Amino acid sequence: MPLEYNKRTHDCGALRGSDVGKTVLLSGWVDNFRDHGGMVFIDLRDRGGITQLRFNPDTDPAAHGVARTLRSEYVICIRGEVVSRGTNVNPKMPTGEVEVAVHEIDLLSKSKTPPFQITDDVETNEDLRLEYRVLDLRRPRMRNAMMLRHKITKTIRDYFDRNGFLDIETPILCKSTPEGARDFLVPSRVHNGSFYALPQSPQIFKQLLMMAGLDRYMQVARCFRDEDQRADRQLEFTQIDLEMAFVQPEDVMRHVEACLAEVAQVALGLKVPLPMPRISYAEAMAKYGKDAPDIRYEMTIKDLSVFAAKTDFKVFREPLDAGGVVRCIVVPGGAAMTRKETDGLTEEIKGIGAGGLPLVKVAEEGGKVVLQTGIAKFLDAEPIKSELLSTSGAKPGDLIFFAAGSEANVCKWLAWLRGTVAERRGMIPKDTWAFCWVVDFPLFGWDDDSKNIFSMHHPFTSPKDEDLHLMHLDSPNPAPASDLLKVRAKAYDVVLNGVELGGGSIRIHRSDVQAKIFQLLGISPEEAKLKFEYLIEALQYGAPPHGGLALGLDRIVMLFGGFSSIREVIAFPKNAKAIDPLTKAPSEVSAEQLKELGIRLAP
């Protein structure tokens, strides 16, 4: 009589010494097979873990006979008795105290030889792994990633449920409103020539939910952006989306950081001190060169512009005269870096647009501090040298790297250099988790090519109340760019270890402010109506002050799981070329399908 595999008593990771003597029914995959010439041992694997099975030819010859025909990834069901492994305990396995003496076995299905071993220590081409993702997901590391993702998602849902947020789904088929990344378009069969768009985010819908009086919303939202793939980017991704009515930034931030603290506790057993540190955008750019700062280590950027203006060094003076800046980072103990190391960094930083990498080493000779190598001859005279050391904070044994140019470029170069040097020199503390908020972002940025302002976030972000006058609301003419670039947004990003986990803002709830923003961004009333008519109309009927945030679920799981790519924590991701090797998507469709949609492909 076949075994009732649907009545498993345990999963394969559950048995312990206290279970000795019990009769159990287990099902799973053959993970490992060992035939010792008489006794056969098999490691049986399922989602819960691994249990060792023992097949004895003397006591259970029928089961032993079947066992000798098994191979990796065969699926079986067994009944047997839990017995102690005595002195042969395997301390590396949670079930290592025991094994199961098998009395009965059913072979449920066979397997072809897998294209790679189902173990974590086998290096396999990523495309091959994605093509055989069913097998890849059987590996313990991948299985644990999916289980961690579930645990984190549930923790987030539970937090927001306890705090009065309604889980509401928003449409997947939307109107195309091209902003930022490209939309994915979906042709309409019923309305030939018209298209839906897949949502880049539920942004407008969640604002409408607040205007509808639903007060608090959250959603585990699937989003789509037709953009180039990176380690932390996918064409489709998942965000934790939330919105609240009658709030200021601190209200939203308080809930998000409390939720993330619960996630850290569940995922890592980590207690996160609250409130998380707040860093202004201006401070983040000045000290770290980026708006997602890694605050686990020092080596912050120092401004040397005032000092550099007193030198005759052309590499400093020319950028300063053009309105640029001179800044540096000091590498503690960096004077020990070899010429090969610094030359290598120079070539790499040229690859991101820098002209070179000026540097000096700080040393001590005969009780006197001196500068050596690099550009030392331009800076070693007094009082220039003393001012450099006091401004930079450099000490003997340190290395100073300089960057000169426009503020944007210097920030980019030194942010890259800071992170690269810290990683290569082991300056980043292990097992350290540093959260922070970046606040007071500019509302507008400046595009040198078009000579126009642009929205730093999206056109629905509210300016800070105290900066509203800089927008000249009552004037029919656009405010001068010099004023607009001083306007700060009620925007905020949450960052972990130098990675942005999510960002949000308080939204515009006044129709006059929204109309002014559209005007300043060069969006005509006709264009605004075409793209956002439903939002503009809703603002006419009493909109509450509201705001929210979106967290990148994939990034959160990636960081807490110790992965280097979000592809590792998504069950069925696309590869680096935006292709799904498993299903071979995207693929061509039939001429009949295209005809039905009213579409003809260009040659």
C-alpha positions, 0 to 999 in steps of 0.5 A: 500500500502506498505511503500517504505522503500528504500526511507528513509528520515532520519536515526534514529540519525538525527532528531532534534528540528528543524525537528518538523512538518516534515513527515518522513519515518524511517526504523530500528530495534526495540531496546526497547518496552514500552506498557503503557496500551494505548500509545505504545513507541518504540525506533527505532535503525539503524546505525545512532542512536535511535529515539523514536516512539509514537503509539496513539490508538486514532488517529492511531489504525491500527499502534498501533495494529501492534506496540503491536505485536512487539518485540526486533530486529523486523525490521520495516518501519514507516511513521509519523510526528516529534513532540516535547517531550515538557518537557520530553526531554531525554538529553542522546539522540541526538534525545531526543528533539523529537519523531515521532507520527507514522501513518503507519507501515510495519513489514519487518521481525521478530526476534527470542529472541536474546541470549543476550541484544543488549546493551553496559552494558551487560557482555556477554561471548566473544565466544557467542558474536562472534558466534552471531557477527551479533547481537553483531555488532548492539551494539552501542559500536561495531557499533561505532568501525566499524565507527571509523575504517572507518573514520581512514582508510579514513583519512589515504588513503586521506593523502597519496593520497594528498601526491602522493602515489599510492594505489597498490594491491600486491599478496595474493597468494605468495611464501613461504619464512619462516622468523619469524612467520609461513606461512599459506600455500595454496595447488595448485590444478594445481600443486599438491605438490606445495604450495602458502603462504599467505603474512606475509607482502607485504615487497618484493613486495613493494621493487620491486615497488620502483625498478620499478620506481613507487616512492611512494606506499601505501596499506591497506594490509591484512596480515597473520601470523600463530602465537599464539593469543593475545589481540593485535594479530590475524591470519589475520590483516590489516596494512597500508603499504607504501614505498618511493624511494630516501629517508632517515629515516626522510623522511618516519618518517615525512610523517607517523607522519603527517598522524598520527597527522591527524588521531588523530585530526579526531578520538579524536579532538587531536592536536599532536605536531610535530615533535614527540620526537625521542628516541634512542633504547639504551636510550629506553632500559636503561630508560624504559626497552623496545623498545616501551616506555610509556613516559606519566609518569616518574619513569624511570630506573636508572643504579646502576651498579657502585654503586652496585660494591662497595657493598658486597651484594651477590645478586648484586655482583654475577650478576655483576661479571658475566657481568650483571647489577644492576638497579632500579626504584624509586616509588614516595610515594611508602613507603606507599605500604603495605607488601601485595602489595610488596609481591604480586609484588614479586610473580608476577615478579618471574612468568616472571623469576626473582629470587625475588624483592629486595627493600628498603623504604626511610624514615626520622627519627629525621631529618635523612634519613634512609633505611627500610625493605627489604635489608636495612641492606645491604645498610644503612651504609655510604657512601653506603647509600648516594651514593644510594640516589644520584644515584637513586634520591630517597627521603623520602617517596619513595620506591626503587625496584632493579633488578640484572642479565643479561641486557636483563632480567633486562630490561624485569623485570623492564619494567614489574614492571614500567608499573604494578606499574604505572597502579595500583597506578594511575600514568598514566595521564588520556586522555594523548596521548604520541607519540614518535619514537624509532630510531637507532636499532641494525641491529643484535642481538645475540642468546645465544643458537645458538651462532650466530647473527640474524637479529633484523628486516628482512634481507633487512634492511639497516645498517647506512652509518657510521656503514657500515665499521663494516661489513667488506664488502671487506673481504671474511670472516664474520666480528667478532660478536663484530663488528656486534653487534655495527652496527645500522640499519636505522630502526624506530618504532612509539610508542603511550602510550607504544604500537608500532603502526608500524615500518619500515626501509630504505632497502638495495639497493646495491646487494653487501651489500645484499649478505653480509647480507645473508652471515652473517646470514648464508643464503647460495647463494643457499638458498638465490636464492631459497627464494629471487631470484626475489629480488636478480635479481631486485637488479642487474638492478638499485635499488634506495635507498628506505624505508618504514613502516607498521602501524597496523591499528587494533592497531590504532583503538583499542587505539583511540577507547579505546578498550583493544583488537583488536578483538573489532575493527575487524568485524569478528575476530578469538577468543583466540583459533584461531577459528571463532565461527560464521562460525566454521572455521577452519573446515574439508574438504571433501575427494574429495577436498583433492584428487583434491589437491593431499593431504592425511592426516596423521592419 
